[in-house]
């Protein structure tokens, strides 16, 4: 967030407000999510909501940040020091795909894009708490795998971003544009297996 954004107050009803806001943003989008509706869903007064979040934009950013960070952490919770690279990439890919195909990820992505001109910090925060966090964590794992002799990578961060894009092939784009509603397990396995094979063909060590 920029330097003009007020610091967020955290108190005993913070999680309650975030949970209520998450449900309303998903159901109504950014524009349709009124402060009255969010307060009612969260079970707090408008005064309490405003004491935590001075405006709806800041609240939305925090909801997106927390969910993206949580998903990124879950996708990379495998112990990076001893898991073989193909197993790690496959496991991580399934967790990433679970998030990318979720209703939350699809709605948040659309909202961030739709509001990026008016509120560019939405996009920045979404990127920092999602793709950038994944990039950093994946880069750390790739370093371990290179030290073990399983991968040969000169630019860890570029490789991490390339792998994220491989996972988004076909399914994510088709869902964003409403070509498909939900992918089948066969479609998911096809994309993930192809992504892992292509990544290892470029960076794997025989």
C-alpha positions in Angstrom: 0.0 0.0 0.0 1.1 3.5 -0.5 2.2 5.9 2.2 -1.2 7.6 2.3 -3.0 4.5 3.3 -3.8 4.5 7.1 -2.5 1.7 9.2 -4.9 -1.1 9.9 -6.2 -1.5 13.4 -6.4 -5.1 14.6 -8.6 -6.0 17.5 -10.9 -8.8 18.7 -13.4 -8.3 15.9 -10.9 -8.0 13.1 -11.3 -11.6 11.9 -15.1 -11.3 12.1 -15.0 -8.3 9.9 -12.7 -9.9 7.4 -14.8 -13.1 7.2 -18.0 -11.1 6.6 -16.4 -8.8 4.0 -15.0 -11.8 2.2 -18.5 -13.4 1.8 -20.0 -10.1 0.6 -17.3 -9.2 -1.9 -17.6 -12.7 -3.4 -21.3 -12.4 -3.7 -21.7 -8.8 -4.7 -18.3 -7.7 -6.2 -16.5 -4.6 -5.2 -19.1 -2.1 -6.4 -22.1 -4.0 -5.1 -20.6 -4.6 -1.6 -22.0 -1.8 0.5 -20.7 -0.9 3.9 -24.1 -1.6 5.4 -24.2 -5.1 3.9 -20.7 -5.9 5.0 -21.4 -4.7 8.6 -24.6 -6.8 8.7 -22.9 -9.9 7.4 -20.0 -9.5 9.8 -22.4 -8.9 12.8 -20.8 -5.6 13.7 -21.9 -2.0 13.7 -20.8 0.4 11.0 -18.9 2.3 13.6 -16.9 -0.8 14.5 -16.3 -1.6 10.8 -15.0 1.9 10.2 -12.8 1.7 13.3 -10.9 -1.1 11.6 -11.1 0.0 8.0 -11.6 3.7 7.1 -12.9 2.8 3.6 -14.1 -0.2 1.6 -11.0 -0.1 -0.7 -8.7 -0.8 2.3 -11.0 -3.6 3.5 -11.0 -5.3 0.1 -7.2 -5.1 -0.2 -6.9 -6.8 3.2 -9.3 -9.5 2.3 -7.5 -10.3 -0.9 -4.1 -10.2 0.8 -5.0 -12.5 3.6 -6.6 -15.1 1.3 -3.9 -15.0 -1.3 -1.1 -15.3 1.3 -2.9 -18.2 3.0 -3.3 -20.0 -0.3 0.4 -19.4 -1.2 1.5 -20.7 2.1 -0.6 -23.9 1.8 0.7 -24.5 -1.7 4.3 -24.5 -0.5 4.0 -26.1 2.9 5.9 -29.2 1.8 9.3 -29.5 3.4 11.6 -28.1 0.7 14.8 -29.7 2.0 14.0 -33.3 1.2 11.2 -33.7 -1.2 12.2 -34.8 -4.8 11.6 -32.1 -7.3 9.0 -33.9 -9.5 7.0 -34.8 -6.4 7.3 -31.3 -5.0 6.2 -29.6 -8.3 3.3 -31.9 -8.8 2.0 -31.5 -5.2 2.5 -27.8 -5.3 0.7 -27.6 -8.7 -2.4 -29.3 -7.4 -2.6 -26.9 -4.5 -2.1 -23.9 -6.8 -4.7 -25.2 -9.2 -7.2 -25.7 -6.4 -6.8 -22.0 -5.6 -6.8 -20.7 -9.2 -10.0 -22.6 -10.0 -11.8 -21.5 -6.8 -14.6 -19.0 -6.9 -12.7 -16.7 -4.7 -9.6 -16.5 -6.9 -11.7 -16.0 -10.0 -13.8 -13.2 -8.5 -10.8 -11.5 -6.8 -8.8 -11.5 -10.0 -11.7 -10.0 -12.0 -12.3 -7.3 -9.3 -8.6 -6.4 -9.2 -8.5 -6.0 -12.9 -11.8 -4.0 -13.1 -10.7 -1.6 -10.4 -7.0 -1.3 -11.2 -7.4 2.0 -13.0 -9.1 3.7 -10.1 -7.2 1.9 -7.3 -3.8 0.7 -8.7 -2.8 -0.4 -5.2 -5.4 -3.2 -5.5 -3.4 -4.8 -8.2 -0.1 -4.2 -6.4 -1.2 -5.7 -3.2 -2.8 -8.7 -5.0 0.5 -9.3 -6.8 2.6 -9.0 -3.7 0.5 -11.3 -1.6 -0.1 -13.9 -4.3 2.2 -14.3 -7.3 5.2 -12.5 -5.7 4.9 -14.6 -2.5 4.8 -17.7 -4.6 7.7 -16.5 -6.6 9.8 -16.0 -3.5 8.9 -19.3 -1.9 9.4 -21.3 -5.1 12.8 -19.6 -5.6 13.9 -20.8 -2.2 12.8 -24.4 -3.0 14.6 -24.2 -6.4 17.8 -23.2 -4.7 17.5 -26.3 -2.4 16.9 -28.5 -5.5 19.8 -27.0 -7.3 22.1 -27.7 -4.4 20.9 -31.3 -4.4 21.8 -31.5 -8.1 18.1 -32.1 -9.3 17.7 -28.7 -11.1 20.1 -26.4 -12.9 18.7 -22.8 -12.9 20.6 -19.6 -13.3 17.7 -17.2 -12.6 15.5 -18.6 -9.8 12.9 -15.9 -9.9 12.4 -16.1 -13.6 12.0 -19.9 -13.3 9.5 -19.5 -10.5 7.3 -17.1 -12.6 7.6 -19.3 -15.6 6.3 -22.3 -13.6 3.3 -20.3 -12.3 2.4 -19.4 -15.9 2.6 -23.0 -17.0 0.1 -24.0 -14.3 -2.3 -21.3 -15.5 -2.2 -22.7 -19.1 -5.6 -23.2 -20.7 -7.8 -23.7 -17.6 -7.3 -20.4 -15.8 -7.8 -18.3 -18.9 -10.9 -20.3 -20.0 -12.5 -19.8 -16.6 -11.7 -16.1 -16.5 -13.5 -15.6 -19.8 -16.3 -18.0 -18.8 -15.5 -20.5 -21.5 -15.7 -23.3 -18.9 -17.2 -23.3 -15.4 -15.2 -25.9 -13.6 -12.4 -28.2 -15.1 -12.6 -31.9 -14.8 -9.9 -33.8 -12.9 -8.7 -35.1 -16.3 -8.2 -31.6 -17.5 -6.4 -30.6 -14.4 -4.1 -33.6 -14.5 -3.3 -32.9 -18.1 -2.2 -29.3 -17.5 -0.2 -30.1 -14.4 1.6 -33.1 -15.9 2.4 -31.0 -19.0 3.7 -28.1 -16.9 5.9 -30.3 -14.7 7.3 -32.2 -17.8 8.0 -29.0 -19.6 9.7 -27.3 -16.6 11.9 -30.3 -16.0 12.8 -30.6 -19.7 14.2 -27.1 -19.4 15.7 -27.1 -15.9 15.9 -30.7 -14.8 19.2 -32.6 -14.5 19.3 -36.1 -15.8 
